[in-house]
Amino acid sequence: MKLKGKVAVITGAGSGIGRATAALFAREGARVVIAEINETSGAETARRIQAEGGEAFSVTTDVSSSESVAALFQAIDDRGWTVDILVNNAGNTEGGLTPAAEMTDRQWDVIIAVHLSGTFYCTREAIKRMKTRKQGAIINLGSAAGLGGLPGAASYTAAKGGVIALTKGVSKEVAPLGIRVNCIAPGWIETPILDSLPAAMRPAMPQMAPLGRIGQPEEIAAVALFLASDDSSFIVGQTISPNGGMYT
Ligand SMILES: NC(=O)c1ccc[n+]([C@@H]2O[C@H](COP(=O)([O-])OP(=O)(O)OC[C@H]3O[C@@H](n4cnc5c(N)ncnc54)[C@H](O)[C@@H]3O)[C@@H](O)[C@H]2O)c1
């Protein structure tokens, strides 16, 4: 087991990539904290892990609120759990694809708030706990969109580009404290988030990758496990893009 004795906090773990990562980390021996805005789906992820004999609890959390994030980490402290691993995975969409010239303030603000500010708020709280123990791994979910750009998604592209840059900046700051920060920038992955995109885009997605298919959440969870475990002990500030060859 690669994560035996570790505590992993995974945001947005009620669905998709986060749920697959939570399940894999639990099978690898981690105790898992599910920080999810959807109370029902977060509790369901915890229940599935417990049913397999793992340890998990869910805390209803809005990562775009620094108060909510502070309460999440307080709940972890109150349990007497440490924080060894943080996966900043929570993600949202707002209104599908919209040209930049027509994008509303809200479409801009809520995406930046969840993906970029949310990643920062959780990172800040995690570092406070990790630095006292001189160890930790933080994994941020960027996107191939943040590397190559996605038309009609100015806010999402900017937020994910920001997450990739945040990864680089914070990683240099905290590596001397024993904390490694890295980023995963997936291509198209089969999760409910794709439902927010125009249905006409779906048939084209597999063709965008030379592998000829879109990815599965478990294929991202496997990369997260690598970055969370000692297998990646010399990897700092990097962005790995599992995308089937779509963006190289
Ligand atoms: N699926 C893809 O093709 C793809 C590609 C690149 C990057 N990503 C990124 O991967 C991450 C996971 O996405 P997914 O594909 O699994 O989507 P998903 O919709 O299946 O899961 C996202 C989860 O985040 C939760 N969430 C939303 N807002 C939240 C908030 N404010 N606080 C806490 N939780 C919140 C949702 O309730 C949901 O459970 C996201 O950051 C997404 O941008 C996904």
The ligand as an SDF file (V2000), in Angstrom:
LIG
                    3D

 44 48  0  0  0  0  0  0  0  0999 V2000
  -13.4750   15.8640  -17.0640 N   0  0  0  0  0  0  0  0  0  0  0  0
  -12.5970   16.5240  -17.8110 C   0  0  0  0  0  0  0  0  0  0  0  0
  -12.5820   16.3980  -19.0580 O   0  0  0  0  0  0  0  0  0  0  0  0
  -11.5590   17.4220  -17.1600 C   0  0  0  0  0  0  0  0  0  0  0  0
  -10.4950   17.8550  -17.9400 C   0  0  0  0  0  0  0  0  0  0  0  0
   -9.5430   18.6730  -17.3710 C   0  0  0  0  0  0  0  0  0  0  0  0
   -9.6430   19.0460  -16.0600 C   0  0  0  0  0  0  0  0  0  0  0  0
  -10.6940   18.6370  -15.3140 N   0  0  0  0  0  0  0  0  0  0  0  0
  -10.7640   19.0650  -13.9260 C   0  0  0  0  0  0  0  0  0  0  0  0
  -10.8490   17.9650  -13.0690 O   0  0  0  0  0  0  0  0  0  0  0  0
  -11.5090   18.3490  -11.8630 C   0  0  0  0  0  0  0  0  0  0  0  0
  -12.5930   17.3530  -11.5400 C   0  0  0  0  0  0  0  0  0  0  0  0
  -13.6070   17.4390  -12.5280 O   0  0  0  0  0  0  0  0  0  0  0  0
  -14.5070   16.2160  -12.9930 P   0  0  0  0  0  0  0  0  0  0  0  0
  -14.3030   16.0690  -14.4380 O   0  0  0  0  0  0  0  0  0  0  0  0
  -14.3170   15.0620  -12.1090 O   0  0  0  0  0  0  0  0  0  0  0  0
  -15.9540   16.9030  -12.8050 O   0  0  0  0  0  0  0  0  0  0  0  0
  -17.2010   16.4780  -11.9170 P   0  0  0  0  0  0  0  0  0  0  0  0
  -18.2560   17.4720  -12.2510 O   0  0  0  0  0  0  0  0  0  0  0  0
  -17.5020   15.0330  -12.0930 O   0  0  0  0  0  0  0  0  0  0  0  0
  -16.6940   16.6980  -10.4190 O   0  0  0  0  0  0  0  0  0  0  0  0
  -16.4810   17.9730   -9.8630 C   0  0  0  0  0  0  0  0  0  0  0  0
  -16.9130   17.9520   -8.4060 C   0  0  0  0  0  0  0  0  0  0  0  0
  -16.5840   19.2200   -7.8100 O   0  0  0  0  0  0  0  0  0  0  0  0
  -17.6760   19.5720   -6.9680 C   0  0  0  0  0  0  0  0  0  0  0  0
  -17.6890   21.0340   -6.7490 N   0  0  0  0  0  0  0  0  0  0  0  0
  -18.1020   22.0000   -7.5960 C   0  0  0  0  0  0  0  0  0  0  0  0
  -17.9910   23.1910   -7.0290 N   0  0  0  0  0  0  0  0  0  0  0  0
  -17.5030   23.0020   -5.7830 C   0  0  0  0  0  0  0  0  0  0  0  0
  -17.1690   23.8620   -4.7080 C   0  0  0  0  0  0  0  0  0  0  0  0
  -17.3580   25.1970   -4.7980 N   0  0  0  0  0  0  0  0  0  0  0  0
  -16.6780   23.3160   -3.5770 N   0  0  0  0  0  0  0  0  0  0  0  0
  -16.5100   21.9820   -3.4620 C   0  0  0  0  0  0  0  0  0  0  0  0
  -16.8240   21.1010   -4.4480 N   0  0  0  0  0  0  0  0  0  0  0  0
  -17.3040   21.6100   -5.5960 C   0  0  0  0  0  0  0  0  0  0  0  0
  -18.8970   19.1090   -7.7270 C   0  0  0  0  0  0  0  0  0  0  0  0
  -20.0510   19.0200   -6.8910 O   0  0  0  0  0  0  0  0  0  0  0  0
  -18.4310   17.7550   -8.2420 C   0  0  0  0  0  0  0  0  0  0  0  0
  -18.6820   16.7230   -7.3110 O   0  0  0  0  0  0  0  0  0  0  0  0
  -12.0210   19.7640  -12.1030 C   0  0  0  0  0  0  0  0  0  0  0  0
  -11.1330   20.6960  -11.5110 O   0  0  0  0  0  0  0  0  0  0  0  0
  -11.9970   19.8890  -13.6000 C   0  0  0  0  0  0  0  0  0  0  0  0
  -11.8870   21.2330  -14.0340 O   0  0  0  0  0  0  0  0  0  0  0  0
  -11.6600   17.8100  -15.8320 C   0  0  0  0  0  0  0  0  0  0  0  0
  1  2  1  0
  2  3  2  0
  2  4  1  0
  4  5  1  0
  4 44  2  0
  5  6  2  0
  6  7  1  0
  7  8  2  0
  8  9  1  0
  8 44  1  0
  9 10  1  0
  9 42  1  0
 10 11  1  0
 11 12  1  0
 11 40  1  0
 12 13  1  0
 13 14  1  0
 14 15  2  0
 14 16  1  0
 14 17  1  0
 17 18  1  0
 18 19  2  0
 18 20  1  0
 18 21  1  0
 21 22  1  0
 22 23  1  0
 23 24  1  0
 23 38  1  0
 24 25  1  0
 25 26  1  0
 25 36  1  0
 26 27  1  0
 26 35  1  0
 27 28  2  0
 28 29  1  0
 29 30  1  0
 29 35  2  0
 30 31  1  0
 30 32  2  0
 32 33  1  0
 33 34  2  0
 34 35  1  0
 36 37  1  0
 36 38  1  0
 38 39  1  0
 40 41  1  0
 40 42  1  0
 42 43  1  0
M  CHG  2   8   1  16  -1
M  END
$$$$
